[in-house]
Amino acid sequence: MNLTPAQIESLQEDMTVDLIEMLIEKRGMTFQDATTTLYNSDTYEKLQDVDTGFYYQSPGYVYAFLENELTTGKCC
């Protein structure tokens, strides 16, 4: 399946929203804290890298990497 850059960007944005919601629900963060945490993470950097394919994985799968990064300090 070949996706256009616009489709990939849309998937990345959707994943970003899902990950922020998960941080709020699972870690009790405020929206601001969750957003800052995600945007400053290595996991977010990987999400933005099209070659990793994170943008087409399930939010739970990508959140596991984020959770591991927040717990251990290491992303992937």
All heavy atoms as a GROMACS GRO file, in nm:
protein
  609
    1MET      N    1   0.084  -0.116   0.000
    1MET     CA    2   0.000   0.000   0.000
    1MET      C    3   0.090   0.124   0.000
    1MET      O    4   0.178   0.137   0.083
    1MET     CB    5  -0.089  -0.003   0.123
    1MET     CG    6  -0.163   0.123   0.149
    1MET     SD    7  -0.293   0.113   0.272
    1MET     CE    8  -0.207   0.074   0.420
    2ASN      N    9   0.067   0.211  -0.094
    2ASN     CA   10   0.143   0.336  -0.102
    2ASN      C   11   0.057   0.450  -0.049
    2ASN      O   12  -0.051   0.476  -0.100
    2ASN     CB   13   0.184   0.364  -0.247
    2ASN     CG   14   0.284   0.264  -0.298
    2ASN    OD1   15   0.364   0.213  -0.221
    2ASN    ND2   16   0.282   0.237  -0.427
    3LEU      N   17   0.110   0.515   0.051
    3LEU     CA   18   0.040   0.629   0.109
    3LEU      C   19   0.104   0.759   0.063
    3LEU      O   20   0.226   0.766   0.045
    3LEU     CB   21   0.045   0.622   0.262
    3LEU     CG   22  -0.020   0.500   0.326
    3LEU    CD1   23   0.008   0.498   0.475
    3LEU    CD2   24  -0.168   0.498   0.300
    4THR      N   25   0.023   0.860   0.048
    4THR     CA   26   0.076   0.991   0.012
    4THR      C   27   0.136   1.056   0.137
    4THR      O   28   0.101   1.018   0.251
    4THR     CB   29  -0.036   1.082  -0.042
    4THR    OG1   30  -0.128   1.110   0.064
    4THR    CG2   31  -0.107   1.019  -0.160
    5PRO      N   32   0.222   1.153   0.120
    5PRO     CA   33   0.275   1.224   0.236
    5PRO      C   34   0.164   1.283   0.324
    5PRO      O   35   0.175   1.282   0.447
    5PRO     CB   36   0.363   1.334   0.175
    5PRO     CG   37   0.410   1.273   0.046
    5PRO     CD   38   0.290   1.193  -0.003
    6ALA      N   39   0.058   1.331   0.263
    6ALA     CA   40  -0.054   1.387   0.341
    6ALA      C   41  -0.122   1.279   0.425
    6ALA      O   42  -0.162   1.304   0.539
    6ALA     CB   43  -0.155   1.454   0.249
    7GLN      N   44  -0.136   1.160   0.370
    7GLN     CA   45  -0.197   1.049   0.445
    7GLN      C   46  -0.108   1.007   0.562
    7GLN      O   47  -0.158   0.981   0.672
    7GLN     CB   48  -0.223   0.930   0.353
    7GLN     CG   49  -0.334   0.953   0.254
    7GLN     CD   50  -0.342   0.844   0.149
    7GLN    OE1   51  -0.240   0.798   0.096
    7GLN    NE2   52  -0.465   0.801   0.118
    8ILE      N   53   0.022   1.003   0.538
    8ILE     CA   54   0.116   0.967   0.645
    8ILE      C   55   0.111   1.073   0.755
    8ILE      O   56   0.105   1.039   0.874
    8ILE     CB   57   0.259   0.951   0.589
    8ILE    CG1   58   0.265   0.828   0.500
    8ILE    CG2   59   0.361   0.943   0.703
    8ILE    CD1   60   0.394   0.814   0.421
    9GLU      N   61   0.109   1.198   0.717
    9GLU     CA   62   0.101   1.306   0.815
    9GLU      C   63  -0.027   1.296   0.898
    9GLU      O   64  -0.026   1.315   1.020
    9GLU     CB   65   0.108   1.442   0.747
    9GLU     CG   66   0.108   1.558   0.843
    9GLU     CD   67   0.121   1.692   0.773
    9GLU    OE1   68   0.168   1.698   0.659
    9GLU    OE2   69   0.081   1.792   0.836
   10SER      N   70  -0.136   1.262   0.835
   10SER     CA   71  -0.263   1.246   0.905
   10SER      C   72  -0.256   1.131   1.006
   10SER      O   73  -0.303   1.144   1.120
   10SER     CB   74  -0.376   1.222   0.805
   10SER     OG   75  -0.498   1.203   0.872
   11LEU      N   76  -0.196   1.021   0.966
   11LEU     CA   77  -0.179   0.907   1.057
   11LEU      C   78  -0.089   0.944   1.175
   11LEU      O   79  -0.116   0.905   1.289
   11LEU     CB   80  -0.124   0.786   0.982
   11LEU     CG   81  -0.219   0.720   0.884
   11LEU    CD1   82  -0.143   0.618   0.797
   11LEU    CD2   83  -0.334   0.652   0.957
   12GLN      N   84   0.016   1.019   1.148
   12GLN     CA   85   0.104   1.063   1.256
   12GLN      C   86   0.031   1.154   1.354
   12GLN      O   87   0.048   1.142   1.475
   12GLN     CB   88   0.227   1.136   1.198
   12GLN     CG   89   0.323   1.044   1.127
   12GLN     CD   90   0.428   1.119   1.047
   12GLN    OE1   91   0.399   1.222   0.986
   12GLN    NE2   92   0.549   1.066   1.047
   13GLU      N   93  -0.050   1.244   1.300
   13GLU     CA   94  -0.126   1.335   1.386
   13GLU      C   95  -0.228   1.258   1.471
   13GLU      O   96  -0.244   1.286   1.590
   13GLU     CB   97  -0.197   1.441   1.302
   13GLU     CG   98  -0.101   1.541   1.240
   13GLU     CD   99  -0.167   1.633   1.139
   13GLU    OE1  100  -0.289   1.618   1.111
   13GLU    OE2  101  -0.096   1.720   1.086
   14ASP      N  102  -0.295   1.161   1.410
   14ASP     CA  103  -0.391   1.079   1.484
   14ASP      C  104  -0.322   1.002   1.596
   14ASP      O  105  -0.374   0.992   1.708
   14ASP     CB  106  -0.463   0.981   1.392
   14ASP     CG  107  -0.560   1.048   1.296
   14ASP    OD1  108  -0.593   1.167   1.317
   14ASP    OD2  109  -0.601   0.982   1.198
   15MET      N  110  -0.205   0.948   1.567
   15MET     CA  111  -0.130   0.874   1.668
   15MET      C  112  -0.087   0.967   1.781
   15MET      O  113  -0.093   0.928   1.898
   15MET     CB  114  -0.007   0.808   1.604
   15MET     CG  115   0.080   0.730   1.702
   15MET     SD  116   0.003   0.578   1.761
   15MET     CE  117   0.016   0.478   1.613
   16THR      N  118  -0.048   1.088   1.747
   16THR     CA  119  -0.008   1.185   1.848
   16THR      C  120  -0.123   1.211   1.944
   16THR      O  121  -0.105   1.210   2.066
   16THR     CB  122   0.040   1.316   1.781
   16THR    OG1  123   0.154   1.286   1.700
   16THR    CG2  124   0.076   1.421   1.883
   17VAL      N  125  -0.241   1.233   1.891
   17VAL     CA  126  -0.360   1.256   1.974
   17VAL      C  127  -0.386   1.134   2.064
   17VAL      O  128  -0.410   1.149   2.184
   17VAL     CB  129  -0.483   1.287   1.886
   17VAL    CG1  130  -0.612   1.285   1.969
   17VAL    CG2  131  -0.466   1.419   1.816
   18ASP      N  132  -0.379   1.015   2.006
   18ASP     CA  133  -0.403   0.894   2.084
   18ASP      C  134  -0.302   0.879   2.198
   18ASP      O  135  -0.338   0.843   2.310
   18ASP     CB  136  -0.396   0.769   1.994
   18ASP     CG  137  -0.513   0.759   1.898
   18ASP    OD1  138  -0.618   0.823   1.922
   18ASP    OD2  139  -0.500   0.685   1.798
   19LEU      N  140  -0.175   0.907   2.169
   19LEU     CA  141  -0.071   0.893   2.272
   19LEU      C  142  -0.088   0.995   2.384
   19LEU      O  143  -0.070   0.962   2.502
   19LEU     CB  144   0.068   0.904   2.209
   19LEU     CG  145   0.106   0.790   2.114
   19LEU    CD1  146   0.237   0.822   2.042
   19LEU    CD2  147   0.114   0.657   2.187
   20ILE      N  148  -0.126   1.117   2.348
   20ILE     CA  149  -0.151   1.218   2.451
   20ILE      C  150  -0.269   1.175   2.539
   20ILE      O  151  -0.262   1.184   2.662
   20ILE     CB  152  -0.176   1.356   2.387
   20ILE    CG1  153  -0.045   1.409   2.328
   20ILE    CG2  154  -0.235   1.455   2.488
   20ILE    CD1  155  -0.060   1.532   2.240
   21GLU      N  156  -0.375   1.126   2.477
   21GLU     CA  157  -0.490   1.077   2.554
   21GLU      C  158  -0.451   0.962   2.646
   21GLU      O  159  -0.496   0.954   2.761
   21GLU     CB  160  -0.602   1.033   2.460
   21GLU     CG  161  -0.672   1.148   2.391
   21GLU     CD  162  -0.775   1.104   2.290
   21GLU    OE1  163  -0.786   0.984   2.259
   21GLU    OE2  164  -0.846   1.193   2.237
   22MET      N  165  -0.365   0.874   2.598
   22MET     CA  166  -0.322   0.761   2.681
   22MET      C  167  -0.237   0.808   2.799
   22MET      O  168  -0.250   0.754   2.910
   22MET     CB  169  -0.246   0.659   2.595
   22MET     CG  170  -0.338   0.591   2.493
   22MET     SD  171  -0.249   0.483   2.380
   22MET     CE  172  -0.257   0.331   2.474
   23LEU      N  173  -0.150   0.906   2.777
   23LEU     CA  174  -0.072   0.960   2.888
   23LEU      C  175  -0.163   1.022   2.994
   23LEU      O  176  -0.140   1.007   3.114
   23LEU     CB  177   0.028   1.064   2.838
   23LEU     CG  178   0.151   1.011   2.765
   23LEU    CD1  179   0.227   1.125   2.698
   23LEU    CD2  180   0.241   0.934   2.859
   24ILE      N  181  -0.266   1.091   2.949
   24ILE     CA  182  -0.361   1.153   3.043
   24ILE      C  183  -0.436   1.045   3.121
   24ILE      O  184  -0.447   1.053   3.244
   24ILE     CB  185  -0.459   1.245   2.966
   24ILE    CG1  186  -0.384   1.367   2.911
   24ILE    CG2  187  -0.575   1.288   3.056
   24ILE    CD1  188  -0.463   1.450   2.811
   25GLU      N  189  -0.484   0.943   3.050
   25GLU     CA  190  -0.562   0.837   3.116
   25GLU      C  191  -0.476   0.747   3.203
   25GLU      O  192  -0.514   0.715   3.316
   25GLU     CB  193  -0.631   0.752   3.010
   25GLU     CG  194  -0.743   0.822   2.937
   25GLU     CD  195  -0.797   0.742   2.820
   25GLU    OE1  196  -0.770   0.621   2.810
   25GLU    OE2  197  -0.868   0.804   2.736
   26LYS      N  198  -0.364   0.703   3.154
   26LYS     CA  199  -0.285   0.602   3.224
   26LYS      C  200  -0.190   0.660   3.328
   26LYS      O  201  -0.157   0.593   3.425
   26LYS     CB  202  -0.207   0.518   3.124
   26LYS     CG  203  -0.296   0.435   3.033
   26LYS     CD  204  -0.214   0.356   2.932
   26LYS     CE  205  -0.302   0.279   2.836
   26LYS     NZ  206  -0.356   0.157   2.889
   27ARG      N  207  -0.145   0.783   3.306
   27ARG     CA  208  -0.048   0.842   3.398
   27ARG      C  209  -0.105   0.961   3.474
   27ARG      O  210  -0.035   1.022   3.554
   27ARG     CB  211   0.078   0.884   3.324
   27ARG     CG  212   0.161   0.763   3.282
   27ARG     CD  213   0.297   0.808   3.234
   27ARG     NE  214   0.390   0.698   3.250
   27ARG     CZ  215   0.502   0.704   3.318
   27ARG    NH1  216   0.538   0.816   3.377
   27ARG    NH2  217   0.581   0.599   3.328
   28GLY      N  218  -0.230   0.996   3.447
   28GLY     CA  219  -0.294   1.105   3.518
   28GLY      C  220  -0.233   1.241   3.491
   28GLY      O  221  -0.241   1.332   3.574
   29MET      N  222  -0.171   1.257   3.373
   29MET     CA  223  -0.108   1.384   3.339
   29MET      C  224  -0.213   1.485   3.294
   29MET      O  225  -0.320   1.449   3.247
   29MET     CB  226  -0.008   1.365   3.224
   29MET     CG  227   0.113   1.284   3.259
   29MET     SD  228   0.223   1.277   3.114
   29MET     CE  229   0.365   1.200   3.189
   30THR      N  230  -0.177   1.611   3.307
   30THR     CA  231  -0.258   1.716   3.247
   30THR      C  232  -0.232   1.713   3.097
   30THR      O  233  -0.134   1.655   3.050
   30THR     CB  234  -0.219   1.856   3.301
   30THR    OG1  235  -0.085   1.884   3.260
   30THR    CG2  236  -0.233   1.863   3.452
   31PHE      N  237  -0.319   1.780   3.021
   31PHE     CA  238  -0.299   1.788   2.877
   31PHE      C  239  -0.163   1.849   2.845
   31PHE      O  240  -0.090   1.799   2.760
   31PHE     CB  241  -0.412   1.867   2.811
   31PHE     CG  242  -0.392   1.886   2.664
   31PHE    CD1  243  -0.422   1.784   2.575
   31PHE    CD2  244  -0.341   2.005   2.614
   31PHE    CE1  245  -0.401   1.800   2.438
   31PHE    CE2  246  -0.320   2.021   2.478
   31PHE     CZ  247  -0.350   1.919   2.390
   32GLN      N  248  -0.131   1.958   2.914
   32GLN     CA  249  -0.004   2.028   2.889
   32GLN      C  250   0.116   1.937   2.918
   32GLN      O  251   0.209   1.929   2.839
   32GLN     CB  252   0.005   2.155   2.973
   32GLN     CG  253   0.132   2.234   2.948
   32GLN     CD  254   0.143   2.288   2.807
   32GLN    OE1  255   0.044   2.336   2.752
   32GLN    NE2  256   0.259   2.281   2.747
   33ASP      N  257   0.113   1.868   3.032
   33ASP     CA  258   0.223   1.779   3.067
   33ASP      C  259   0.235   1.663   2.970
   33ASP      O  260   0.345   1.624   2.931
   33ASP     CB  261   0.207   1.725   3.210
   33ASP     CG  262   0.235   1.832   3.315
   33ASP    OD1  263   0.297   1.935   3.282
   33ASP    OD2  264   0.193   1.811   3.430
   34ALA      N  265   0.122   1.608   2.931
   34ALA     CA  266   0.123   1.494   2.837
   34ALA      C  267   0.178   1.538   2.702
   34ALA      O  268   0.258   1.466   2.641
   34ALA     CB  269  -0.018   1.437   2.822
   35THR      N  270   0.137   1.655   2.657
   35THR     CA  271   0.185   1.707   2.529
   35THR      C  272   0.336   1.732   2.534
   35THR      O  273   0.411   1.690   2.445
   35THR     CB  274   0.111   1.836   2.492
   35THR    OG1  275  -0.029   1.808   2.487
   35THR    CG2  276   0.155   1.890   2.357
   36THR      N  277   0.381   1.797   2.638
   36THR     CA  278   0.524   1.826   2.653
   36THR      C  279   0.604   1.697   2.663
   36THR      O  280   0.709   1.683   2.599
   36THR     CB  281   0.548   1.912   2.778
   36THR    OG1  282   0.475   2.035   2.763
   36THR    CG2  283   0.695   1.942   2.799
   37THR      N  284   0.555   1.602   2.740
   37THR     CA  285   0.624   1.474   2.756
   37THR      C  286   0.638   1.403   2.623
   37THR      O  287   0.746   1.356   2.587
   37THR     CB  288   0.548   1.385   2.857
   37THR    OG1  289   0.548   1.450   2.984
   37THR    CG2  290   0.612   1.248   2.870
   38LEU      N  291   0.528   1.395   2.549
   38LEU     CA  292   0.534   1.325   2.421
   38LEU      C  293   0.626   1.397   2.324
   38LEU      O  294   0.713   1.334   2.263
   38LEU     CB  295   0.394   1.313   2.361
   38LEU     CG  296   0.391   1.244   2.223
   38LEU    CD1  297   0.444   1.101   2.232
   38LEU    CD2  298   0.252   1.248   2.165
   39TYR      N  299   0.609   1.527   2.306
   39TYR     CA  300   0.687   1.601   2.207
   39TYR      C  301   0.837   1.600   2.238
   39TYR      O  302   0.917   1.617   2.146
   39TYR     CB  303   0.637   1.744   2.194
   39TYR     CG  304   0.506   1.759   2.120
   39TYR    CD1  305   0.434   1.876   2.127
   39TYR    CD2  306   0.452   1.655   2.045
   39TYR    CE1  307   0.313   1.892   2.059
   39TYR    CE2  308   0.332   1.669   1.977
   39TYR     CZ  309   0.264   1.786   1.984
   39TYR     OH  310   0.145   1.801   1.918
   40ASN      N  311   0.873   1.582   2.363
   40ASN     CA  312   1.015   1.578   2.401
   40ASN      C  313   1.072   1.437   2.408
   40ASN      O  314   1.186   1.418   2.451
   40ASN     CB  315   1.036   1.650   2.534
   40ASN     CG  316   1.018   1.799   2.520
   40ASN    OD1  317   1.069   1.860   2.428
   40ASN    ND2  318   0.942   1.858   2.610
   41SER      N  319   0.994   1.338   2.366
   41SER     CA  320   1.038   1.199   2.378
   41SER      C  321   1.106   1.148   2.251
   41SER      O  322   1.081   1.197   2.141
   41SER     CB  323   0.918   1.109   2.409
   41SER     OG  324   0.832   1.099   2.296
   42ASP      N  325   1.189   1.048   2.270
   42ASP     CA  326   1.249   0.978   2.156
   42ASP      C  327   1.141   0.903   2.078
   42ASP      O  328   1.152   0.887   1.957
   42ASP     CB  329   1.356   0.880   2.203
   42ASP     CG  330   1.480   0.950   2.256
   42ASP    OD1  331   1.504   1.067   2.219
   42ASP    OD2  332   1.554   0.888   2.335
   43THR      N  333   1.039   0.857   2.148
   43THR     CA  334   0.930   0.786   2.082
   43THR      C  335   0.862   0.876   1.980
   43THR      O  336   0.831   0.833   1.869
   43THR     CB  337   0.827   0.735   2.186
   43THR    OG1  338   0.895   0.652   2.282
   43THR    CG2  339   0.716   0.656   2.120
   44TYR      N  340   0.840   1.002   2.016
   44TYR     CA  341   0.778   1.097   1.922
   44TYR      C  342   0.869   1.118   1.801
   44TYR      O  343   0.822   1.125   1.688
   44TYR     CB  344   0.748   1.230   1.991
   44TYR     CG  345   0.681   1.329   1.900
   44TYR    CD1  346   0.547   1.314   1.865
   44TYR    CD2  347   0.752   1.436   1.846
   44TYR    CE1  348   0.485   1.404   1.780
   44TYR    CE2  349   0.690   1.527   1.761
   44TYR     CZ  350   0.558   1.510   1.729
   44TYR     OH  351   0.496   1.600   1.644
   45GLU      N  352   0.997   1.127   1.828
   45GLU     CA  353   1.092   1.142   1.718
   45GLU      C  354   1.084   1.022   1.622
   45GLU      O  355   1.085   1.038   1.501
   45GLU     CB  356   1.235   1.155   1.774
   45GLU     CG  357   1.339   1.186   1.670
   45GLU     CD  358   1.476   1.209   1.731
   45GLU    OE1  359   1.484   1.270   1.839
   45GLU    OE2  360   1.573   1.164   1.669
   46LYS      N  361   1.071   0.903   1.678
   46LYS     CA  362   1.056   0.782   1.596
   46LYS      C  363   0.924   0.785   1.519
   46LYS      O  364   0.917   0.740   1.405
   46LYS     CB  365   1.063   0.657   1.681
   46LYS     CG  366   1.193   0.640   1.755
   46LYS     CD  367   1.285   0.553   1.680
   46LYS     CE  368   1.407   0.524   1.767
   46LYS     NZ  369   1.528   0.523   1.688
   47LEU      N  370   0.818   0.835   1.582
   47LEU     CA  371   0.689   0.846   1.516
   47LEU      C  372   0.698   0.938   1.394
   47LEU      O  373   0.636   0.911   1.291
   47LEU     CB  374   0.583   0.899   1.613
   47LEU     CG  375   0.445   0.931   1.557
   47LEU    CD1  376   0.380   0.807   1.496
   47LEU    CD2  377   0.357   0.989   1.667
   48GLN      N  378   0.776   1.042   1.404
   48GLN     CA  379   0.791   1.136   1.293
   48GLN      C  380   0.881   1.082   1.181
   48GLN      O  381   0.876   1.132   1.069
   48GLN     CB  382   0.848   1.269   1.344
   48GLN     CG  383   0.757   1.339   1.443
   48GLN     CD  384   0.616   1.357   1.389
   48GLN    OE1  385   0.596   1.414   1.283
   48GLN    NE2  386   0.517   1.307   1.461
   49ASP      N  387   0.961   0.981   1.212
   49ASP     CA  388   1.048   0.919   1.112
   49ASP      C  389   0.968   0.814   1.036
   49ASP      O  390   0.935   0.708   1.089
   49ASP     CB  391   1.169   0.855   1.182
   49ASP     CG  392   1.266   0.788   1.086
   49ASP    OD1  393   1.241   0.784   0.964
   49ASP    OD2  394   1.369   0.739   1.135
   50VAL      N  395   0.936   0.843   0.913
   50VAL     CA  396   0.851   0.755   0.831
   50VAL      C  397   0.911   0.615   0.819
   50VAL      O  398   0.838   0.515   0.813
   50VAL     CB  399   0.830   0.817   0.691
   50VAL    CG1  400   0.752   0.725   0.601
   50VAL    CG2  401   0.760   0.952   0.704
   51ASP      N  402   1.043   0.605   0.821
   51ASP     CA  403   1.109   0.476   0.804
   51ASP      C  404   1.082   0.378   0.918
   51ASP      O  405   1.092   0.257   0.900
   51ASP     CB  406   1.260   0.494   0.787
   51ASP     CG  407   1.296   0.562   0.656
   51ASP    OD1  408   1.217   0.552   0.559
   51ASP    OD2  409   1.403   0.627   0.650
   52THR      N  410   1.046   0.428   1.037
   52THR     CA  411   1.018   0.337   1.149
   52THR      C  412   0.883   0.267   1.135
   52THR      O  413   0.862   0.161   1.192
   52THR     CB  414   1.017   0.411   1.284
   52THR    OG1  415   0.907   0.502   1.287
   52THR    CG2  416   1.148   0.482   1.310
   53GLY      N  417   0.791   0.329   1.061
   53GLY     CA  418   0.658   0.271   1.045
   53GLY      C  419   0.570   0.284   1.168
   53GLY      O  420   0.462   0.226   1.173
   54PHE      N  421   0.613   0.361   1.267
   54PHE     CA  422   0.532   0.378   1.388
   54PHE      C  423   0.395   0.434   1.357
   54PHE      O  424   0.298   0.406   1.426
   54PHE     CB  425   0.603   0.469   1.488
   54PHE     CG  426   0.691   0.398   1.588
   54PHE    CD1  427   0.742   0.272   1.563
   54PHE    CD2  428   0.724   0.459   1.707
   54PHE    CE1  429   0.822   0.207   1.655
   54PHE    CE2  430   0.805   0.396   1.801
   54PHE     CZ  431   0.853   0.270   1.775
   55TYR      N  432   0.386   0.516   1.254
   55TYR     CA  433   0.260   0.585   1.223
   55TYR      C  434   0.148   0.490   1.184
   55TYR      O  435   0.031   0.524   1.194
   55TYR     CB  436   0.280   0.690   1.113
   55TYR     CG  437   0.320   0.631   0.979
   55TYR    CD1  438   0.224   0.594   0.886
   55TYR    CD2  439   0.454   0.612   0.947
   55TYR    CE1  440   0.261   0.539   0.764
   55TYR    CE2  441   0.492   0.558   0.826
   55TYR     CZ  442   0.395   0.522   0.735
   55TYR     OH  443   0.432   0.466   0.615
   56TYR      N  444   0.180   0.369   1.140
   56TYR     CA  445   0.073   0.275   1.102
   56TYR      C  446   0.057   0.158   1.200
   56TYR      O  447  -0.013   0.063   1.173
   56TYR     CB  448   0.088   0.225   0.958
   56TYR     CG  449   0.210   0.141   0.929
   56TYR    CD1  450   0.215   0.007   0.963
   56TYR    CD2  451   0.321   0.196   0.866
   56TYR    CE1  452   0.326  -0.070   0.936
   56TYR    CE2  453   0.433   0.119   0.837
   56TYR     CZ  454   0.434  -0.013   0.873
   56TYR     OH  455   0.546  -0.088   0.847
   57GLN      N  456   0.121   0.168   1.315
   57GLN     CA  457   0.104   0.068   1.420
   57GLN      C  458  -0.016   0.106   1.507
   57GLN      O  459  -0.070   0.215   1.496
   57GLN     CB  460   0.231   0.059   1.505
   57GLN     CG  461   0.355   0.021   1.428
   57GLN     CD  462   0.346  -0.118   1.368
   57GLN    OE1  463   0.285  -0.208   1.423
   57GLN    NE2  464   0.406  -0.134   1.251
   58SER      N  465  -0.052   0.017   1.597
   58SER     CA  466  -0.161   0.050   1.689
   58SER      C  467  -0.110   0.147   1.796
   58SER      O  468   0.008   0.144   1.832
   58SER     CB  469  -0.216  -0.076   1.756
   58SER     OG  470  -0.124  -0.124   1.852
   59PRO      N  471  -0.197   0.233   1.847
   59PRO     CA  472  -0.155   0.324   1.953
   59PRO      C  473  -0.099   0.251   2.075
   59PRO      O  474  -0.002   0.295   2.136
   59PRO     CB  475  -0.282   0.400   1.989
   59PRO     CG  476  -0.363   0.395   1.864
   59PRO     CD  477  -0.334   0.260   1.803
   60GLY      N  478  -0.158   0.137   2.109
   60GLY     CA  479  -0.108   0.060   2.223
   60GLY      C  480   0.034   0.012   2.204
   60GLY      O  481   0.114   0.011   2.298
   61TYR      N  482   0.065  -0.028   2.083
   61TYR     CA  483   0.200  -0.074   2.050
   61TYR      C  484   0.301   0.040   2.066
   61TYR      O  485   0.404   0.024   2.132
   61TYR     CB  486   0.202  -0.128   1.907
   61TYR     CG  487   0.338  -0.172   1.858
   61TYR    CD1  488   0.388  -0.298   1.893
   61TYR    CD2  489   0.415  -0.091   1.777
   61TYR    CE1  490   0.512  -0.340   1.848
   61TYR    CE2  491   0.539  -0.132   1.732
   61TYR     CZ  492   0.588  -0.257   1.767
   61TYR     OH  493   0.711  -0.299   1.723
   62VAL      N  494   0.269   0.155   2.011
   62VAL     CA  495   0.360   0.269   2.020
   62VAL      C  496   0.366   0.320   2.164
   62VAL      O  497   0.473   0.358   2.214
   62VAL     CB  498   0.320   0.381   1.922
   62VAL    CG1  499   0.411   0.501   1.934
   62VAL    CG2  500   0.322   0.328   1.778
   63TYR      N  501   0.253   0.317   2.235
   63TYR     CA  502   0.253   0.361   2.374
   63TYR      C  503   0.344   0.274   2.460
   63TYR      O  504   0.408   0.324   2.553
   63TYR     CB  505   0.111   0.360   2.432
   63TYR     CG  506   0.108   0.411   2.574
   63TYR    CD1  507   0.112   0.547   2.600
   63TYR    CD2  508   0.105   0.323   2.682
   63TYR    CE1  509   0.114   0.594   2.730
   63TYR    CE2  510   0.106   0.369   2.812
   63TYR     CZ  511   0.110   0.505   2.836
   63TYR     OH  512   0.112   0.552   2.965
   64ALA      N  513   0.355   0.147   2.428
   64ALA     CA  514   0.444   0.058   2.504
   64ALA      C  515   0.589   0.109   2.494
   64ALA      O  516   0.663   0.103   2.592
   64ALA     CB  517   0.433  -0.085   2.453
   65PHE      N  518   0.628   0.159   2.378
   65PHE     CA  519   0.762   0.216   2.364
   65PHE      C  520   0.776   0.343   2.447
   65PHE      O  521   0.877   0.365   2.512
   65PHE     CB  522   0.793   0.246   2.217
   65PHE     CG  523   0.823   0.125   2.135
   65PHE    CD1  524   0.722   0.062   2.064
   65PHE    CD2  525   0.951   0.073   2.129
   65PHE    CE1  526   0.749  -0.051   1.987
   65PHE    CE2  527   0.979  -0.040   2.054
   65PHE     CZ  528   0.877  -0.102   1.983
   66LEU      N  529   0.672   0.426   2.444
   66LEU     CA  530   0.673   0.550   2.522
   66LEU      C  531   0.678   0.519   2.671
   66LEU      O  532   0.757   0.579   2.745
   66LEU     CB  533   0.551   0.634   2.488
   66LEU     CG  534   0.538   0.767   2.561
   66LEU    CD1  535   0.659   0.857   2.537
   66LEU    CD2  536   0.409   0.837   2.520
   67GLU      N  537   0.598   0.425   2.715
   67GLU     CA  538   0.597   0.386   2.856
   67GLU      C  539   0.734   0.334   2.899
   67GLU      O  540   0.785   0.369   3.006
   67GLU     CB  541   0.489   0.280   2.880
   67GLU     CG  542   0.471   0.240   3.024
   67GLU     CD  543   0.418   0.351   3.113
   67GLU    OE1  544   0.337   0.432   3.066
   67GLU    OE2  545   0.458   0.355   3.231
   68ASN      N  546   0.793   0.252   2.814
   68ASN     CA  547   0.927   0.199   2.844
   68ASN      C  548   1.028   0.314   2.852
   68ASN      O  549   1.113   0.316   2.942
   68ASN     CB  550   0.971   0.100   2.737
   68ASN     CG  551   1.102   0.035   2.770
   68ASN    OD1  552   1.116  -0.033   2.871
   68ASN    ND2  553   1.202   0.059   2.685
   69GLU      N  554   1.018   0.409   2.762
   69GLU     CA  555   1.109   0.524   2.764
   69GLU      C  556   1.092   0.605   2.891
   69GLU      O  557   1.190   0.646   2.954
   69GLU     CB  558   1.083   0.612   2.642
   69GLU     CG  559   1.171   0.734   2.637
   69GLU     CD  560   1.145   0.823   2.518
   69GLU    OE1  561   1.064   0.786   2.429
   69GLU    OE2  562   1.207   0.930   2.512
   70LEU      N  563   0.968   0.627   2.932
   70LEU     CA  564   0.943   0.705   3.053
   70LEU      C  565   0.989   0.631   3.178
   70LEU      O  566   1.030   0.694   3.276
   70LEU     CB  567   0.795   0.741   3.063
   70LEU     CG  568   0.742   0.832   2.952
   70LEU    CD1  569   0.592   0.852   2.967
   70LEU    CD2  570   0.815   0.964   2.950
   71THR      N  571   0.982   0.499   3.175
   71THR     CA  572   1.021   0.419   3.291
   71THR      C  573   1.172   0.398   3.301
   71THR      O  574   1.229   0.408   3.407
   71THR     CB  575   0.950   0.281   3.285
   71THR    OG1  576   0.808   0.304   3.280
   71THR    CG2  577   0.982   0.196   3.405
   72THR      N  578   1.233   0.369   3.186
   72THR     CA  579   1.376   0.332   3.186
   72THR      C  580   1.468   0.440   3.131
   72THR      O  581   1.590   0.431   3.148
   72THR     CB  582   1.400   0.206   3.102
   72THR    OG1  583   1.375   0.235   2.964
   72THR    CG2  584   1.313   0.090   3.148
   73GLY      N  585   1.410   0.538   3.061
   73GLY     CA  586   1.492   0.641   2.998
   73GLY      C  587   1.541   0.602   2.859
   73GLY      O  588   1.614   0.675   2.797
   74LYS      N  589   1.499   0.483   2.815
   74LYS     CA  590   1.540   0.434   2.683
   74LYS      C  591   1.418   0.404   2.600
   74LYS      O  592   1.325   0.340   2.647
   74LYS     CB  593   1.624   0.307   2.697
   74LYS     CG  594   1.751   0.327   2.776
   74LYS     CD  595   1.824   0.196   2.795
   74LYS     CE  596   1.940   0.214   2.890
   74LYS     NZ  597   2.002   0.089   2.926
   75CYS      N  598   1.419   0.447   2.477
   75CYS     CA  599   1.303   0.428   2.391
   75CYS      C  600   1.299   0.288   2.331
   75CYS      O  601   1.216   0.207   2.364
   75CYS     CB  602   1.303   0.531   2.280
   75CYS     SG  603   1.181   0.501   2.149
   76CYS      N  604   1.386   0.264   2.237
   76CYS     CA  605   1.373   0.145   2.154
   76CYS      C  606   1.499   0.063   2.150
   76CYS      O  607   1.605   0.108   2.162
   76CYS     CB  608   1.335   0.187   2.014
   76CYS     SG  609   1.198   0.307   2.011
   0.00000   0.00000   0.00000
